[in-house]
Amino acid sequence: MNARYWDAIRPIRNQLRRFSFQSVLQALSAYLQVEVPDTDERVRRLPWIAERLVLVVLRDKPSMYGRERMTEKDLRVCLDRAWRSADTNFSMRHMRYPMELVVRQLMLAQLPHQERVSMGAFGRQIDLLRRLGPGDRLRAYLESTFGIPLDDFLQLAAIFWLKAPGTIPELLSRRYWQTLGQTYSPATADRFSQRLMPEWQSVRGLVGEADADEWFQPWILYRLPFVRRDGSVFYFGSTSLRRNLEYAFSDAVSEAADVGVRQPFDDHFEAYIGESLARCVGETLNEKETRARFSVEGQCCDFAKIDGDDVVLFEVKNKTLAYDIPASASVRGYRSKFKATVVKAEKQLSNVARAVARTPGYERVRIYRVVVTSGDLMFGNADYLFDDADESSTKIVMLGIDQLDRLVEKASRLGHCTIASFLAELEARNSKPETALFFPQLLLFEHPYSLGASPVHLQALFHGLEEDLAARLNGAEEAQTKTNAVLRAI
């Protein structure tokens, strides 16, 4: 399939080669920096196609390019041709897959450009930092990976994360970096810059060889939100930059071979979810308490929520979409990839569901099963992942932690629903083809589940970081002026 993919993109690459290498990168960078509020108009601009053209250019030899300057009109011609050619050649090749998986594959690359910005992932990094002691192994690993103190890294990352939509050029000036160097240290500012903005010559190892799966990958440039070349810095848009910064801890830990690093990170995520569930009315049982209450033998889930006459079971898996997770795999491929995590969760949840149904006093309760992941895996109604023959409870629902946080906010602080009532409505909707929702989270955008502002506990985390930044930037008037307005907007 890679041969077909290369056949599809070669004509587009040759068309790009008519122009100068530098001007092609400039045109792509300028195009991806445009922030379009209207979702439909944003989709019509095909930003995910532009991201794939960036990869084509970064893999290529500058000496093969011409001297003509590329304009936005020239770029748009290339984008339209890439969309027609590549999509026609290989995007529908897996129609033998379940329809849900085919739709996911076709939508996946576009979804990051359609989602609302969430402060959840970055907020959980703030939460983790506040829990780590100075001698913690996980802190030492992260500081070694980033090459700077963890507090400094997160504060610098916050400045760029907040500035991502449209104001990044202010942060690329030499004067601003001098200010950051005076505030932190020249070495700290330089190390952060090197991580975020690698030189073009060094990116070959990150972009790799052309692979058909990249056509479907979300956040295809998240490891390369910036690239430097010949004194210029090319910025490839807020979608890639935010993904890079808000999952920086997670991406670093995923590369760790030391279980002493990975386990504390997973434990923190599980503890965070336990605290979220505890904010809701009703009893929250951890794994030990769940085993005791329902006499569970064998595999057990992480949490059980007693919600009136309903029981909601939760299994936590610290997984998010990343470059090493295929975007166009078969059902067998995904089951193999997630065998030890998401697929295993079905066994754990089903075993507990059967134990609950046997427990005196719980014989008639409605049992719901939820897999919570650290990032939305975008599997939608993922029945095809599970060999689920359990008739004692409803179908398994997969939610990212950001979606669970929004649901908990509505259920706890605002009192507009319960977790079980949300899952009951989702089940009712999905029982009829005319009302079925491809993604469970789509229900969160409807009344009474829609949430205007971010959950208050996340706002509190960001306000704490704002105070730390204000104290750190005290005296650096230029930097403070440029960041305070954005910080107050959280």
Secondary structure, 3 states (H helix, E strand, C coil): CHHHHHHHHHHHHHHHCCECHHHHHHHHHHHHHCCCCCHHHHHHCCHHHHHHHHHHHHHCCHHHCCCECCCHHHHHHHHHHHHHHHHHHHCCCCCCCCHHHHHHHHHCCCHHHCCCCCCHHHHHHHHHHHHCCCCCHHHHHHHHHHCCCHHHHHHHHHHHHHHCCCCHHHHCCHHHHHHHHHHCCHHHHHHHHHHHCCEHHHCHHHHCCCCHHHHCCCCCCCCCCEEEECCEEEECCHHHHHHHHHCHHHHHHHCCCCHHHHHHHHHHHHHHHHHHHHCCCCEEECHHHHHHHHCCCCCCCCEEEEECCEEEEEEEECCCCCCCCCCCCCHHHHHHHCCCCHHHHHHHHHHHHHHHHHCCCCCCCEEEEEEEECCCCCCCCCHHHCCCCCCCCCCEEEEEHHHHHHHHHHHCCCCCCCHHHHHHHHHHHHCCCCCCCCCHHHHHHCCCCCCCCCCHHHHHHHHHHHHHHHHHCCCCHHHHHHHHHHHHCC
